[in-house]
Every structure is written in C-alpha cells, then in structure tokens.
Amino acid sequence: MATRDTIVIGASAGGDQALSELVAALPANLPAAVFIVLHIPPNAPSLLPIILARDAKLPVAHAVNGEKSQIGKVYVARADHHLMIENGHVKLVHGPKENLHRPSIDGLFRSAARWRGPRVIGVVLTGARADGAVGMRAIKDCGGLTIVQDPSEAQFPSMPLSVMQEIKTDYSLPVSEIGPLLAKLSRESTEEEGRYPVPENIDLEVKIAQQEIESAELIATVEKLGKISKLTCPDCQGALWEIKDHDILRYRCHVGHAYSAESLGEGQKHVLEFALWSAVRALEEQMILSRRIVERARNANQMRAARIFEKRAQEAESHSSILRQLLLSTERDDIAEPVSSF
C-alpha cells in the first residue's frame, strides 16, 4: 500500500519565515520528499536552502534537473525556473511564467497531482494574490490532501484565502501545527497514484508547462482548454484563451503564459505603466527639442517659428507633468506585494 510520500509547499510574501518554522518542525525520519516554491526575484541568488538548513533535521538543497527524488529530502525551487515532478524525478523548466511568477506554485502542484495523485499533500502558506489555488484544486481532484496556513495568522492571507474560496481544504492550521501534521499524514496509507484518473485539463497543462511539445501542438492544446478571448497576453502580446475551469476565471496564451483574473489585471497594469512612462519620456524629449528649436529660431530672428515651438514645448511639458503626477500618485496608493530575497 502506498503512503503520502510527496509534500509540495508554496509560499510568497512573508513565506521565508513561515517556511523556516515549518521545515524546522519536520522530523529527521520523515517518510516523504518535500518540494518548495517560494516566489523570489529572477536575477537574485536564492539563499533559501541555507536559511532553511540552519534549523532543519532534513537535508535541504536546490533542486537539480533530472535528479531522482528521494524520501527525506527537501528540494527548493531555483530562481527563474519552474520546479516540477515527473515520473519520480525532479524537473526544472525555464518556461513561460504563470501568474507572473517563475517558479510557479501552480506548476509544481499540478505536476505533483499528475504524477503522484493520492500520494500528494499540498500546502499553501502566506502570500499575496492567488498563485496556488488552481494547483491545490488539481491535487484535490487527483485524490491528494490539502492544507493551508490559517489566514488569521498569515502575514499575507490572500493565498490561503484564495485556496479556501475555491476548494474545501482538508486542514487550515497555524504554521506551528502544520509540520507535526505532515509527519503524521505522510505515514498514512493511501491508494496508488493510478487510483484516480488524471483529468485531461491537468494532463494538458502539465505538458504546456514542460514545454516539450511542438508549437502547432501547443496551440492546439491551448485551444482544447478554452475559447479565444478579446484580451492579449501582457508578457508576449499574443491572444489569450479563456480557460473552461469551473468557477475560476483564468487565461492562457498559446506560448504558455498563464494568469488568474487577478494576476492578468496586475500584468496589464504593468504594461500600462510602461506605456505611460514611455509617453512621459517622449513628451519630455519633445519639450527639449522644441526649446532647442525656439532658441535657434530666436537667434535667426524667426519669431513666428519661435512662438509655434514655444507653444509646443509648453504643451509637452504640461502633458508630461500630468502623466508623471498620475503615475506617482498611483505608486503611492498601490500596496505592492513584497518578494522574498531568499
């Protein structure tokens, strides 16, 4: 009889502290492999394995592509790579972002559900936005167990709450109680992974994330998942397909970028901000050029031309000032999601 020997954990804002407490509570004889995704900046070296190893009783290391997963070891996602599980091995993929993140929590959870089924325990800790909700439902659909950090104690409760809104979670606990529970649950017997048939949409999305299919097949695969929308992808500007997914509104492009409605809105905001700052730059350059023309026109006693370009310079300065103030006021009003440096 199989046991629950695959534990997948996702965290974002505030997750470094929660992960440290959870991993420290796992016993040295834990009969499960542990896989962790924490949202981190793409270009910064991740120190998370070093941080977690300080108080851990289990070995902790960055995942290595192609290595066979081992019971009693903690695997940490590398920066700018999706961490996935495939047929008992670790897989790292520099594929399209999901919910604006690489590594993606949903990507890890979905692959675990695909390959390990009822043997999976999914855990979502503190974090902003909603990465992890779709992945937790995949785990649930394939017979696994789901645990979230109690939102009332999470530094950022959005991720646990989004999971609880989408599925009936098996447990909602303070971080201090999750480690001991994992030690207990991982010793329980469960059905083999083939006991629950893998839904087609989970299988298809794992294939998309792994980026091992040709372009034509990838497009056909995305088309199977939903219908084309009037929206465009913030990352590649391609068309977005609205995914048929129960009550969750989410999107994918044919390249493979994936979004919840919330993360798509965030991505569009970034695109808009970039466009507006580009407009500020263009207007200020127009102002500089117009004033240079004014100077030369006056020196040449071409007063009519000087008046025309002086007006253009003033208009460009005024428009630039309005856009700049709008952008700065938006930045002050926004509460940005902190990203761990670990």
N, C-alpha and C positions, 0 to 999 in steps of 0.2 A: 504494500500500500504506500502511495506517495505521501509526502509531507509538504507543508507550506514552506518551501526552501528558497523562495525568491522574494526578497523585500525591495521595493522600489520607493524612493523618498524624493519628494520635490519641495523646494523652498525658494523664496525670492527675498524681498525686502525684510530685513531682520532675521533672515534664516541662518546666518553664521552662528549666532548664539544658540538658537534652538537646536541646530544640528549638533553642536558641541555637547549640549546636555544630553540629547537623545543617544548619540553614539557612545558616549561615556557610560551610559547605563546598560549597554548590550553586553551580555556575558561572553567570556572567552570561548566557551563551548557552544556558541550559537550555531544551530544546525541549518544555517541559511546563508546565502550570498546576499550582500546588500549593495544596492546601486543608488547613487545620489546625484541629483541635478540641482545645482544652485545657480540662479541667474547671475552671471558675472560679466564684466566688460570684455569685449573680444580681444583686445590687444594687451591686456594686463596679465602677467603671470599669476596663476592661481596658487595661493598658499594654503588652500583649504585642507588638503591631506595632512600637511604639517600641523595645522591648528587642531584638527580632529584627533590626530595620533597622540597628542600630548596626554590625554586622559583616557584614551581608548584601550580596551583589552583585546581588541581585534586588530589585525594588520590593516592599515589604510593606505591606499595609493591611487594615483591617477590611473584610469583605465587605459589599457593598451590594446590597440586594434588587433583583433584576431585571437587574443588570448582566450583560453578556456576558462570559464567562470568556475570559481572554487567556493565550496562551502566555508563559512567562517572568515570571509574576507570582505572588506568594504572597498567598493570601486567608486571613484569620484569622476564626474564628467570633466573633460578638459575644456579650457576656454575655446569658444568659437567652433566647437564640434558637438554634434548631436551624439548622445550616448544611447545605444540600443542593444538589445539582446537578440541573438539569432542562433537558434538551434544549439544552445548550451555554450555559445561563445559571445565575447564582447565585440561590439561593432561600433566604430567611430566614423561618422559621416560629416563632411563639410557641406551639408546640403542646405536647401532653402530654409529660411527662418520660419518658425511657427510662433504666432502671437508676438512677433517682433523679437523673438529670442532664439539664440543658438548658443548653448544647448537648450532644448525644449523639454519641459516636463511631460507634455502630452506625447511627444515622440517616444520617450523612454517607456512610459506606462503602456502605450498602445502596443509596442513591440513585446513587452513582457506578457501582456494579455494574449497576444497572438501565439507566442511560443510556449508559455508556461501555464496558461489557463487557471484552473483552480489552485495551483501551487503558488500563486502570487498574492502578496499583501501589499497594497498601495497605501502610502502615507503622504498627506499634503499638510505642510506646515505654513507658517506665516508668510504673507506675500500680498502685494497689490495686484489688482486686475484678476484674471481668470485662468491663467495657464494651469493645467492640471485637471480641470473639470471634465473635459472630454475624455482624457486618458483614464480617469477614475471610473467613468461610466463603462469604458471598454473593459476594464478589469472586472467590474461587476457583471457585465454581460457574459464574460467568459468564466464565471464561477469563482473569482477571487474575492478577497476581503478588502474592505476599505476603512481607513482610519484618517481622521482629520484632527488637527490641533484645535482645542476648544477656542472658538473665536474670541471669547471674552478675555482670554489671556494672551492671544496672539498680538504681537506688536503691530502687525498689519493684517487685519482679519479678512480682507477681501477674498483671498484664495480659498481658505477653508469654507467661507460662507458660500462662494460660488459653487463649490462641490456639493454642499448640503442642499442648495436650491435645485440641483439637477438630479441627484440620486438620494436614495435612503442609505446613508452611511451606516456601517456596522458599529463604529465607535467614534465618539468625539470626546477627547480627553486632554488634560494638561500634558505638556511635554514630559514632565517628570514621571507620568504613568505610562507613556507610550513604549518606552524601552522595555520595562518588565513585561508588558503585554505582548510585545513582539517575541520575546524569549519564550513565552508560553505558547502563543499561537503557532510559532514555527515548528513546534514539536507535535502538533496535531496532525492526524492523518487526514487525507483528502483524496478525491478522485484523481486519476491520471489526467494529464492535460487534454487528451483526446475525448474526455467525457462530455465536454461542452463543445458543440460545433462552433467554429470561429465565424462570426457574421462577415458577409462579403465586404461590407464597407471597411471593417477593421483590417482585413487582409489587403484590400486595395490601398488603404492609406499607409500601411507599413511599407508596401512596395514603392509608393511615391516618395516617402521619406528616405528610403535607402538609395534612391536614385540609380537603380541598376536596370532600368528599362529604357528602351529607345524613345526618342521624342514623340513619334507618332503614337506609340502605345501609351505613353504618359498622358497625352492629350485625350486619347480615348478613355483612359482610366478615370480622369477627372470628370469627363462628360457622363460617365456612369454614376457618379456620386451626386450629381445635381443638375441644375439648369443654369445657363449663362445669364448673367445679370447685366445691368447697365453701369456697374461700378468697375473701377480699374484698380490694379494692384499698386499700393504705394511703393513697393520695392522695385518692381520691374515695369510698371505701367501697362502690363498686359491685362486682358479681360479676366474678370473674376466670375467663378461659378458659385451660385448659392447652393450650399450642401443640404440635401434632404436629411435632417438629423433631429427627428422628434421635435422638441420644443426649443432646441438651441439654434440660434441664428448664427451661422458661420460661413466662411468663404474660403475657396482655394483658387489659385491661378494655375494655368497649365504648366508653368515652370515648377510649381510645388509649394510656393509660399502659402501659408495657411493663417487664417485670422478668425478670432471670435469677433462679434459685432463691436465689442469694446476696444479690442486691440486694433481693428480696422479703423475705427474712429481716431485712435491715437496716431496711427500711421498716416492717415490723411491730414491730421493736424500738423505733423512734422513736414509733410510735403508742402502744405500751405505756408508754413512758417518760412521754409526755404525760399519759396517763390516770393514772399513778401520782402524778405531781406535782400533778395536779388533785385527786387524793384527799388528798394531804398538805395542800393549801390548804383543802379543805373541812373536814378534821378540825381544823385549827388555828383556823378560823373558828368551828367548833362549840365548841372549847375556850374561846375568848374569850367567846362568847355565854353559855355555861354559867356561867362565872365571874362574868359581869356579873349573871346571874340570882341566883347564890349571894349576891352582895353585897347585892342589893336584898331578897332573902328574909331574910337575917340582920337587916338594918335594920328589917324589918317583923316580926321575931321569929317567922318561919315556918321553924322549924328542920328540920322534916321535908322541906320542899321544898329547903332549902339542902343537906341531906345527899344527896338524889337528884341534884341538878345538880352537886354537887361530885364525885360518883362519875362522872357522865357526862364532866365536864371531865378527870378523871384518865385515863379510858379513851381519850378522844380524844387526849390528849397522848401516852399510851403508844403507841397505834397510829400516830400521826403520826411519832413518833421511830423506830419500827421501819422504816416505809417510807422515811423520809429516809436512815437509815443504809444500807438496802439500795440505794437509788439512788446514793448517794455511793460505796459500795464498788464498784458496777458501773462507774461512771465512771472510777474509778481503775484498774480491771482492763482496761478496753477500750483498744485501740490505735486511735485514730481516724485516718481517712485524712486527711492534710493536703490542703488545697485551695489551689491557687496563687492569689496575689493579683494575678496579671498578667492 
